[in-house]
Amino acid sequence: MSELPLDAYYDLTQVGAVAVSPDGERAAFTTTEYDPDGDEQVASLFVAPTDGSRDPHRLTRVSGAGAPTWSPEGDRLAFLAGRDEDSDLRTGRDSEDEDEDEKEADADAEPSAENGDEEPKPQLWLFDLALGGDAQQVTAFEEGVREFDWAPSGDRLVVTARDPTDAESQYLEERREGGPVETERTQHKLDGVGWLDTVTSYLFVVGEDAVHGDTAADAESARKLDDAYGQGAFEGLSGLQPDWGDGGDIAFVSCREENPDSTLVTDVLTVSSEGGDATAITDGELSCNAPTWSPSGDRLAFSAGDDTNWCIPTEARVWDGEDHVSVTGDLDRTLARGSSFEWVDDETFYTLVGDEARTRVLRCDATGADWERSFKAQGEDRAVTGISVGGETAAMGLSHPSEGHDVYALPTEDLSADEEPDSLTRLSTVNPELTEEYEMPDVRRVEFENDGWDISGVLYHPPEYEPGESDPLPLVCAIHGGPVSYDEPVFNFDHAALTTRGYAVFRPNYRGGSSYGRKFCETLHGKWGTVEASDIAAGIEELVDRGWADGDRVFGYGFSYGGIAQGFLVTQYPDLFTAAAPEHGIYDLRSAYGTDDSHTWMKNEYGYPWENPEDIDASSAITDIGNVETPLLVTAGGQDWRCPPSQSEQLYVAAQQAGAECRLVVYEDEHHNIGDPDRAIHRLEELTTWYRRHDPAAEEDADDPHGRDGDDESES
């Protein structure tokens, strides 16, 4: 078995948003590729016929294309992108069919000076697929466009854009030139957004001139809906989410509470496209998202979570013009993250729900508060990553550990099939260089009992390995974040990189996660470092007892809450791991307060640090750091404001002083993510080297990139 080269990450293509045309005949989708020369992500936009009769056609190769949305007639396709002009970025590292003259032209092209050295702001663009040609620019807002939707007539659009006052514009310019941060906001920063300011985002209606390409709309030419503005602690990430209904009203979300920076309340409101006062549909007691009108505009579906307890499952609710009711309240399962509402008619819609560590398609009756699980043909080892419905066609992203992550389509009537229907058509194959040239992992679900609870996990392993018959494998326990989340079988480069190096990868679905109901989730609420650590340890011990994993060769990593859980595990179970990697975590809740962007989450779960110090300290791994013996590779993002890098520094220094062998890696320009491809590759190099370095069965590596010579040197 050949190892998957880590720099093959540059060949990875990841499918993003999927959107079906109104007649159901075409599907648009985005992909993210990686440019090794620019060390950046490259987003592209494709269109494919849903009958699979032709390969997908790439409409744009410019960096940053996203949010593809069809016009009501299906003849135009709008999207967001930060670009000056279309550029020709290839797929992967090799492009043998690219014309040499084009390569030379790209090399000689002068960079745009329109914005100096500043990256262009995202604006709204659209392709006229009937006429052909390049995309036309629809907007030119000073601060860019964040989101949009078409008018039912197709002759206008509504966009969300920041609208700074003169004083705010001056402040933004001073900040760009290196001026100080000045704020009086409680929510003063957001991970991935930066330091926050007081600029308000509004809805603007873009007129026919801009839609038809005569001019690009801005804050002066578009109609500003003065009462349709954004507020809230996380509005900088979630936006206003406008949806324009057939009746002429635009639905959106916003927080209208007295202290919007100190609450997670988000209400659904409606406003006339002509302007005027906005009307609230919800009453300040829910955290709402994704309002979506039914075809006639008579009903409005939206997601609704509890504003203080994220363990209560997020529901699908429907407003009928007078009141809103829960459609999925008795399901005791949370809507999947990023779920949309795909109306089939005025009485029925599809959405996605997390159900026993599976993302399932749910068919909902909007009139009777009823639902049923759909697309049973999904199977046990395939994840649904998104769904879109148009006409009589559904398109979806499907992710399989060995087959890849691609776009599929089928008639909506076949979503009810118990077996995989012949009509399920694969529209894309975006990773043949990986899935056909290297052995992707096999996968199986693992179930075990702990503390009287049935717990599950997902195990990836080399395809030639036979659990219970082959010799035990070295095990990597990879812990999901959240913690309100879950793991299911998916196509993942990291998993393949590890299984082709002879590891099994175990992803436990511990208590505190979602998809198993409120009670399962609430066992961890306000009690970090308890049941999740116990479940993860029990899962590892179960695999060792079965003879599937080698108990002397157990390694670990976890990102975000996965890193937090890793901190608890190495302090509570010092002999469990051979080596571990807590990544981008929080290890001291008290000092995290106010330095991260999550003070409201902290208050909701634990109260204020000065009011509940005992429980907060009990939920901080740093208080037990004297127990640690496991060699730790600690990583952080220098601009991570969800789990600040100071947390990783505390863990690193404290564990080192407690006598553990430690290594600290900080990616100075990274947020709470794994972003640039060079960084993603370096992370995998660090992990695999750390495991190999501490593996009792590994041969000594004279070329250790960590600069070690055996075990003779002191800690780094």
C-alpha positions in Angstrom: 0.0 0.0 0.0 1.5 3.3 -1.0 1.2 6.3 1.3 -0.9 9.2 0.2 1.7 12.0 -0.2 0.8 14.9 2.0 1.5 17.4 -0.7 -1.3 15.7 -2.7 -3.5 18.0 -0.6 -3.0 20.4 -3.5 -4.9 18.0 -5.7 -7.9 17.9 -3.4 -11.1 19.4 -4.6 -14.0 20.0 -2.1 -17.6 20.4 -3.2 -19.5 23.3 -1.6 -22.9 24.8 -2.2 -25.4 23.1 -4.6 -28.3 24.8 -6.3 -30.9 23.3 -8.7 -32.4 25.5 -11.4 -36.2 26.2 -11.1 -37.0 23.7 -13.9 -34.8 21.0 -12.3 -32.8 20.5 -15.4 -29.4 22.0 -14.3 -27.5 22.1 -11.1 -24.9 24.7 -10.1 -22.3 24.0 -7.6 -19.1 25.5 -6.2 -15.8 23.8 -5.5 -12.7 24.7 -3.5 -9.4 23.8 -5.0 -5.9 24.8 -3.9 -3.3 26.8 -5.7 0.3 25.8 -4.8 1.8 28.9 -6.3 -0.3 31.4 -4.5 -0.8 29.1 -1.4 -4.5 29.9 -1.4 -7.9 28.5 -1.8 -9.5 28.8 -5.3 -13.3 28.7 -5.5 -15.0 27.8 -8.8 -18.5 27.7 -10.1 -19.8 24.8 -12.2 -23.1 24.0 -14.0 -24.1 20.5 -15.0 -27.3 18.9 -16.5 -29.1 16.9 -13.8 -29.6 14.0 -16.2 -25.8 13.5 -16.3 -25.7 13.8 -20.0 -22.6 16.1 -20.0 -19.7 16.7 -17.7 -19.9 19.8 -15.5 -19.0 23.1 -17.2 -16.8 25.5 -15.3 -18.3 29.0 -15.5 -15.6 30.8 -13.6 -12.2 30.1 -12.3 -11.9 33.2 -10.1 -11.0 32.9 -6.5 -13.9 33.5 -4.1 -17.0 32.4 -6.1 -19.9 31.4 -3.8 -23.6 31.4 -3.1 -24.9 30.4 -6.6 -28.6 31.4 -6.9 -30.7 30.9 -10.0 -33.1 33.6 -11.3 -36.8 32.6 -11.1 -36.8 31.9 -14.8 -33.6 29.9 -14.6 -31.9 31.9 -17.4 -29.4 33.7 -15.2 -27.2 32.6 -12.3 -26.0 35.1 -9.7 -23.1 34.6 -7.3 -20.8 36.4 -5.0 -17.1 36.9 -5.7 -14.3 39.3 -4.8 -12.7 39.8 -8.2 -11.6 42.5 -10.6 -11.9 40.2 -13.7 -12.1 36.5 -14.4 -8.7 34.7 -14.1 -7.6 31.3 -15.4 -6.7 29.3 -12.4 -6.2 25.6 -13.1 -7.6 22.6 -11.3 -5.0 20.9 -9.0 -1.3 21.1 -9.7 -1.2 19.9 -13.3 -3.1 21.2 -16.3 -1.6 19.5 -19.3 -4.3 20.8 -21.6 -3.8 24.5 -20.7 -2.6 26.5 -23.7 1.0 27.7 -23.4 0.0 31.2 -24.7 -2.6 31.4 -21.9 0.1 30.6 -19.3 2.4 33.3 -20.7 -0.5 35.8 -20.8 -1.3 35.0 -17.2 2.3 35.5 -16.2 2.6 38.8 -18.0 -0.7 40.2 -16.7 -0.5 43.3 -14.6 -2.2 43.1 -11.2 -5.3 45.3 -10.9 -4.6 48.6 -9.1 -8.2 49.5 -8.6 -7.9 48.8 -4.9 -4.2 49.1 -4.5 -2.8 46.2 -2.5 -6.2 45.6 -0.9 -8.2 42.5 -1.9 -11.3 43.4 -3.9 -14.5 43.4 -1.8 -17.1 40.6 -2.6 -19.7 41.9 -5.0 -22.7 40.4 -6.8 -22.2 39.1 -10.3 -24.4 37.1 -12.7 -24.1 35.0 -15.8 -26.7 35.3 -18.5 -26.8 31.7 -19.5 -29.1 32.4 -22.4 -26.9 35.0 -24.0 -23.5 33.5 -22.9 -20.4 35.5 -22.2 -18.5 36.5 -19.1 -20.2 37.4 -15.8 -21.5 41.0 -15.4 -20.9 42.9 -12.2 -24.2 43.9 -10.5 -23.0 45.8 -7.4 -20.2 48.1 -6.4 -20.8 48.8 -2.7 -18.0 50.4 -0.8 -17.8 47.6 1.8 -18.9 44.8 -0.6 -22.0 42.6 -0.6 -22.5 39.8 2.0 -25.6 38.0 0.7 -28.6 38.4 -1.7 -31.8 37.0 -3.1 -33.8 37.4 -6.3 -37.1 39.2 -6.6 -39.9 36.8 -7.7 -40.2 38.8 -10.9 -36.4 38.3 -11.7 -36.0 42.0 -12.4 -34.6 43.1 -9.0 -32.4 41.7 -6.2 -32.1 42.3 -2.5 -28.6 42.5 -1.1 -27.1 42.9 2.4 -24.3 45.5 2.5 -22.6 47.5 5.2 -23.4 51.2 5.0 -20.8 53.3 6.9 -21.5 56.9 7.9 -18.8 59.5 7.0 -17.3 59.2 10.5 -17.3 55.4 10.2 -15.7 55.5 6.8 -12.9 57.7 8.2 -12.4 55.3 11.0 -12.2 52.3 8.6 -9.6 54.2 6.5 -7.6 55.0 9.6 -7.7 51.3 10.6 -6.5 50.2 7.2 -3.6 52.5 7.6 -2.7 51.0 11.0 -4.7 53.2 13.3 -5.8 51.9 16.8 -8.9 49.8 17.5 -11.5 52.0 19.2 -14.6 50.4 20.5 -17.3 50.5 23.2 -19.0 47.2 22.0 -19.1 44.2 24.3 -18.9 41.9 21.3 -15.7 43.6 20.1 -14.3 40.9 17.8 -15.4 37.8 15.9 -13.2 35.0 14.7 -12.6 35.2 11.0 -14.1 38.7 10.8 -11.7 40.7 13.0 -12.1 43.6 15.3 -15.7 44.8 15.1 -16.9 48.3 14.5 -20.2 50.2 14.6 -21.0 50.0 10.9 -24.6 48.7 10.3 -25.6 46.3 7.6 -28.8 47.0 5.8 -30.9 45.4 3.1 -30.8 47.3 -0.3 -33.1 46.6 -3.3 -31.0 46.6 -6.5 -33.0 47.8 -9.5 -33.4 46.7 -13.1 -30.6 48.9 -14.5 -28.0 47.0 -12.5 -29.7 43.6 -13.0 -29.6 44.1 -16.8 -26.0 45.3 -16.8 -26.4 49.0 -17.5 -24.6 50.0 -14.3 -23.4 48.6 -11.0 -25.5 49.5 -8.0 -24.2 51.0 -4.8 -25.5 52.5 -1.7 -26.5 55.7 -3.5 -28.4 54.1 -6.4 -30.0 51.1 -4.6 -33.1 51.5 -2.4 -32.1 51.2 1.3 -34.6 49.5 3.5 -34.0 51.6 6.6 -35.7 49.3 9.1 -34.2 46.1 7.7 -30.8 46.3 9.5 -28.6 43.8 11.2 -27.7 43.6 14.9 -26.5 40.9 17.2 -23.4 39.3 18.7 -22.7 37.1 15.7 -24.4 39.1 13.0 -20.9 39.7 11.5 -20.9 36.0 10.7 -24.5 35.0 10.2 -25.8 38.1 8.3 -29.4 39.1 7.7 -30.2 36.1 5.4 -32.8 37.8 3.2 -35.5 35.8 1.3 -37.9 37.6 -1.1 -41.3 36.1 -1.1 -43.9 36.0 -3.9 -46.2 38.3 -2.0 -43.6 41.1 -2.1 -42.3 40.9 1.4 -38.7 40.2 2.3 -38.0 38.0 5.3 -34.7 38.4 7.2 -33.2 37.9 10.7 -31.9 40.4 13.2 -31.6 41.0 16.9 -33.8 43.8 18.3 -33.0 43.3 21.9 -31.8 46.1 24.2 -28.3 44.6 24.5 -27.8 42.8 21.2 -24.1 42.0 21.9 -25.0 40.0 25.0 -27.6 37.7 23.7 -28.0 35.0 21.1 -31.6 36.0 20.3 -32.2 36.4 16.6 -35.7 37.1 15.4 -37.4 36.6 12.0 -38.8 39.8 10.6 -40.5 40.8 7.3 -40.3 44.1 5.4 -41.9 45.4 2.2 -39.6 45.6 -0.7 -40.8 49.2 -1.1 -39.6 50.0 2.4 -41.4 51.0 5.7 -41.3 49.4 9.1 -40.3 45.8 9.6 -42.6 43.4 11.4 -41.3 40.8 13.8 -42.7 37.3 13.4 -40.9 35.9 16.5 -40.9 37.4 19.9 -37.3 37.6 21.2 -37.1 34.1 22.7 -35.5 32.1 20.0 -32.3 32.0 17.9 -33.7 31.9 14.3 -32.0 31.4 11.0 -32.7 30.6 7.3 -36.2 32.1 6.7 -37.5 30.7 3.4 -40.8 31.5 1.8 -43.1 28.9 0.3 -43.7 29.2 -3.5 -46.8 31.3 -3.1 -45.4 33.4 -0.2 -48.2 32.3 2.1 -45.9 30.4 4.5 -42.4 30.9 5.9 -40.2 28.2 7.2 -37.2 28.9 9.4 -35.0 27.2 12.0 -35.4 28.0 15.6 -33.0 27.2 18.5 -33.1 28.0 22.1 -31.3 31.3 22.8 -29.6 30.1 26.0 -29.4 26.3 25.9 -27.8 25.0 22.7 -28.5 21.4 23.8 -32.2 21.8 23.0 -32.6 20.6 19.4 -33.0 23.3 16.8 -36.4 22.9 15.2 -38.0 23.6 11.9 -40.9 26.1 12.4 -43.5 27.4 9.9 -45.3 30.8 10.0 -48.7 30.9 8.2 -49.3 34.6 8.4 -50.7 34.6 11.9 -48.6 32.3 14.1 -45.6 30.0 13.9 -45.6 26.4 15.0 -42.9 23.7 15.3 -42.9 21.0 12.6 -40.1 18.9 14.2 -40.5 19.6 17.9 -41.5 16.0 18.7 -38.5 14.6 16.8 -36.0 15.3 19.5 -33.3 15.8 16.9 -31.6 18.9 15.8 -31.6 20.3 12.3 -28.2 19.7 10.7 -25.8 22.7 10.6 -26.5 24.9 7.6 -29.8 23.2 6.8 -31.9 24.9 4.2 -35.7 24.6 3.6 -36.4 23.3 0.1 -40.1 23.8 -0.7 -41.7 21.3 -3.1 -45.1 23.0 -3.0 -46.9 25.3 -0.5 -47.5 22.3 1.9 -44.2 20.4 1.8 -40.5 21.0 2.2 -37.3 19.0 2.6 -34.6 19.8 5.1 -31.7 18.0 6.8 -31.6 16.7 10.4 -28.8 15.1 12.5 -30.2 11.7 13.6 -28.0 9.1 15.4 -24.8 10.4 13.9 -26.3 10.6 10.4 -27.3 13.6 8.4 -30.7 12.6 7.1 -33.1 14.1 4.6 -36.4 15.0 6.3 -39.7 15.5 4.4 -41.9 17.9 6.3 -45.6 18.7 6.2 -45.9 22.4 6.8 -49.7 22.2 7.5 -49.9 19.4 10.0 -46.6 19.7 12.0 -45.6 16.3 10.7 -42.4 14.8 9.2 -40.9 11.6 7.9 -37.4 10.5 7.2 -36.6 10.3 3.5 -33.8 9.1 1.2 -33.2 5.8 3.0 -31.1 4.9 0.1 -28.4 7.0 1.7 -27.1 3.9 3.5 -24.9 3.7 6.6 -21.6 4.9 5.2 -22.5 8.0 3.2 -23.2 11.5 4.4 -25.6 14.1 2.9 -23.8 17.4 2.9 -26.6 19.6 1.3 -29.8 19.4 -0.7 -31.5 21.6 -3.2 -34.9 21.1 -4.9 -36.0 22.7 -8.2 -38.9 21.5 -10.4 -39.2 17.8 -9.8 -35.5 17.3 -9.2 -33.4 17.1 -6.0 -29.6 17.6 -6.1 -27.4 16.9 -3.2 -23.8 16.6 -2.0 -22.9 13.0 -1.0 -19.7 12.2 0.8 -18.3 8.6 1.0 -15.0 7.7 2.6 -13.6 5.9 -0.5 -15.8 7.2 -3.4 -15.3 10.9 -2.7 -17.5 13.9 -2.2 -19.6 14.8 -5.3 -22.9 16.1 -6.6 -25.8 13.8 -7.3 -29.3 14.3 -8.6 -32.6 12.3 -8.7 -36.3 12.9 -9.1 -37.9 14.1 -5.8 -40.4 11.3 -6.0 -37.5 8.8 -5.6 -36.3 10.3 -2.4 -38.8 8.0 -0.7 -37.2 4.9 -2.2 -35.9 2.3 0.4 -33.2 1.1 -2.0 -30.8 3.2 -4.1 -32.9 4.1 -7.2 -31.5 3.7 -10.7 -32.4 7.4 -11.1 -29.7 8.5 -8.7 -27.2 10.2 -11.1 -23.7 11.2 -10.3 -23.0 14.6 -11.8 -19.4 15.1 -10.8 -16.2 13.2 -10.0 -13.9 15.9 -8.6 -11.2 13.8 -7.0 -10.2 10.9 -9.3 -6.5 11.6 -8.8 -7.0 10.7 -5.2 -9.7 8.0 -5.1 -8.4 6.1 -8.1 -4.6 6.3 -7.5 -4.6 5.6 -3.7 -6.3 3.2 -1.4 -9.0 5.2 0.4 -10.1 3.8 3.8 -12.9 1.4 4.5 -15.3 2.4 7.3 -17.5 0.8 9.9 -19.6 2.0 12.7 -18.6 0.9 16.2 -21.0 0.7 19.2 -20.2 0.2 22.8 -21.6 0.9 26.3 -20.4 3.3 28.9 -22.0 4.3 32.2 -25.3 2.7 31.0 -25.4 4.7 27.8 -25.1 3.3 24.2 -22.2 5.2 22.6 -21.1 5.0 18.9 -18.2 6.0 16.8 -16.8 5.7 13.3 -13.7 3.7 12.5 -11.7 4.2 9.4 -9.0 1.6 8.5 -6.9 0.4 5.6 -9.0 -1.7 3.2 -7.0 -4.8 3.6 -7.4 -4.8 7.4 -9.9 -7.3 8.9 -10.9 -6.3 12.4 -10.7 -9.2 14.7 -8.6 -11.2 12.3 -5.7 -9.0 11.4 -3.1 -7.9 13.9 -4.1 -4.8 16.0 -3.4 -1.5 14.3 -1.9 1.7 15.8 -4.9 3.9 16.6 -5.5 7.6 16.1 -8.4 9.0 18.1 -9.7 12.1 16.3 -12.2 14.0 18.4 -14.9 16.2 16.9 -15.5 19.8 17.9 -18.6 21.6 19.0 -19.2 19.8 21.4 -22.8 20.0 20.0 -21.9 18.1 16.8 -21.4 14.6 15.5 -19.2 12.5 13.3 -20.4 10.3 10.4 -18.6 8.6 7.5 -17.2 11.1 5.1 -14.5 11.6 2.5 -11.6 13.2 4.3 -8.0 13.7 3.2 -6.6 13.5 6.8 -8.2 10.1 7.3 -6.8 8.7 4.1 -3.3 10.2 4.9 -3.4 8.3 8.2 -4.9 5.0 7.0 -2.4 4.7 4.1 0.3 5.0 6.8 -1.1 2.0 8.6 -3.2 3.7 11.3 -6.9 3.1 12.1 -8.8 6.4 12.8 -11.5 6.4 15.5 -14.0 9.2 15.7 -16.2 8.8 18.8 -19.6 10.3 19.2 -19.4 11.2 22.8 -22.1 12.4 25.2 -22.5 16.1 24.8 -22.7 15.8 21.1 -25.9 16.2 19.0 -28.1 13.9 16.9 -29.1 11.6 19.8 -31.5 14.0 21.5 -31.6 16.6 24.2 -30.9 14.3 27.2 -27.8 12.9 25.5 -26.5 16.4 24.8 -27.3 18.0 28.2 -25.2 15.4 30.1 -22.2 17.6 29.3 -23.8 21.0 29.7 -21.9 23.0 32.3 -19.8 19.9 33.1 -16.9 19.9 30.6 -14.3 17.3 31.3 -16.7 14.6 32.6 -18.8 12.3 30.4 -17.1 13.1 27.1 -13.7 12.1 28.4 -15.2 9.0 29.9 -16.9 8.0 26.6 -13.8 8.6 24.5 -11.6 6.6 26.9 -14.1 3.8 27.0 -14.2 3.7 23.1 -10.5 3.4 22.9 -10.4 0.7 25.5 -13.2 -1.2 23.7 -11.2 -1.2 20.5 -8.1 -2.4 22.4 -10.1 -5.1 24.1 -11.5 -6.3 20.8 -8.0 -6.7 19.5 -8.6 -4.1 16.8 -6.2 -1.5 18.2 -2.7 -1.7 19.8 -3.0 -0.3 23.3 0.7 0.7 23.3 0.3 2.7 20.1 -2.7 5.0 20.7 -2.4 8.6 19.4 -4.8 11.5 19.4 -5.8 14.8 18.0 -8.8 17.1 18.2 -9.6 20.6 17.0 -11.6 23.2 18.9 -13.7 21.3 21.4 -11.8 18.3 20.2 -8.7 20.0 21.5 -10.4 20.9 24.7 -11.5 17.2 25.2 -7.9 16.1 24.4 -6.7 18.3 27.3 -9.1 16.6 29.7 -8.1 13.1 28.5 -4.3 13.6 29.0 -4.9 15.0 32.5 -7.5 12.4 33.6 -6.1 9.4 31.8 -2.3 10.0 31.7 -1.5 6.4 30.4 -4.1 6.3 27.7 -2.3 8.0 24.8 1.2 7.4 23.5 1.3 10.9 22.1 -1.5 13.5 21.6 -2.2 16.8 19.8 -4.6 19.2 21.4 -5.3 21.7 18.6 -6.8 25.2 18.9 -8.5 24.5 22.2 -9.5 26.2 25.5 -7.9 24.9 28.7 -8.6 27.7 31.2 -12.2 28.9 31.0 -11.7 31.7 33.4 -8.9 33.4 31.4 -10.7 32.7 28.1 -13.6 34.9 29.2 -13.5 38.2 27.3 -10.4 37.2 25.3 -12.4 35.0 23.0 -15.5 35.9 20.9 -17.8 33.6 22.9 -18.6 35.4 26.2 -22.4 34.9 25.7 -22.0 31.1 25.2 -19.9 31.1 28.4 -22.5 33.1 30.4 -25.3 30.8 29.1 -23.6 27.6 30.2 -21.6 28.6 33.3 -22.7 32.1 34.3 -20.1 34.8 34.9 -16.6 33.8 36.0 -16.9 35.8 39.2 -20.2 34.2 40.1 -19.4 30.5 39.5 -15.6 30.0 39.9 -15.8 26.5 41.2 -17.6 24.9 38.3 -15.5 27.0 35.8 -12.3 25.8 37.3 -13.6 22.2 37.4 -14.2 22.5 33.7 -10.6 23.7 32.9 -8.0 21.1 32.1 -5.2 23.5 33.2 -6.2 22.9 36.9 -5.1 19.2 36.6 -2.1 19.8 34.4 0.2 18.3 37.0 -1.1 14.9 36.1 0.0 15.0 32.4 2.6 12.6 31.2 1.7 12.3 27.6 3.9 14.0 25.0 1.9 16.9 23.6 2.0 18.6 20.3 0.0 21.8 21.0 -1.2 24.0 18.0 -2.9 27.3 17.7 -3.9 30.0 15.2 -2.3 33.4 15.9 -5.6 35.1 15.0 -7.9 32.6 16.5 -10.5 34.5 18.5 -12.8 31.5 19.2 -10.1 29.6 21.1 -7.3 32.3 21.5 -3.7 31.2 21.1 -2.9 32.3 24.7 -4.9 29.2 25.7 -2.5 26.9 23.9 0.5 28.8 25.2 -0.8 28.3 28.8 -1.2 24.5 28.2 2.2 24.2 26.5 4.1 26.0 29.2 2.2 24.4 32.1 2.5 20.9 30.7 6.2 21.4 30.0 6.8 22.6 33.5 4.9 19.6 34.8 7.4 17.4 33.1 5.7 16.4 29.8 7.5 16.5 26.5 5.9 19.3 24.5 6.0 21.1 21.2 4.2 24.3 20.3 3.2 25.3 16.7 1.4 28.6 16.1 0.2 29.5 12.7 0.4 33.3 13.0 -2.1 34.3 10.2 -4.7 31.6 10.9 -8.1 31.9 12.5 -10.1 29.1 14.0 -9.7 27.0 11.0 -7.3 25.0 8.8 -7.0 27.5 5.9 -4.2 27.8 3.5 -3.0 24.6 1.9 0.6 25.0 3.0 -0.7 25.2 6.6 -2.9 22.2 6.2 0.0 20.1 4.8 2.4 21.4 7.5 -0.2 20.3 10.2 -0.3 16.8 8.8 3.5 16.7 8.7 3.6 17.7 12.3 1.1 15.2 13.4 2.5 12.2 11.6 6.1 13.1 12.7 5.0 13.5 16.3 3.3 10.1 16.3 6.2 8.4 14.6 8.7 10.0 17.0 6.9 8.6 20.0 5.8 5.3 18.4 7.5 2.4 20.3 7.3 0.3 17.1 8.6 2.9 14.7 12.2 2.8 13.5 14.3 5.7 14.6 14.2 8.4 12.0 17.5 10.1 11.6 15.9 12.9 9.5 13.4 13.9 12.2 12.1 17.3 10.9 11.6 18.4 14.5 15.4 18.5 14.9 15.6 15.6 17.4 18.2 12.9 17.6 16.5 10.0 19.3 15.4 10.7 22.9 18.6 12.4 24.1 17.6 16.1 23.7 15.6 18.1 26.2 12.1 19.3 25.4 11.6 21.9 22.7 
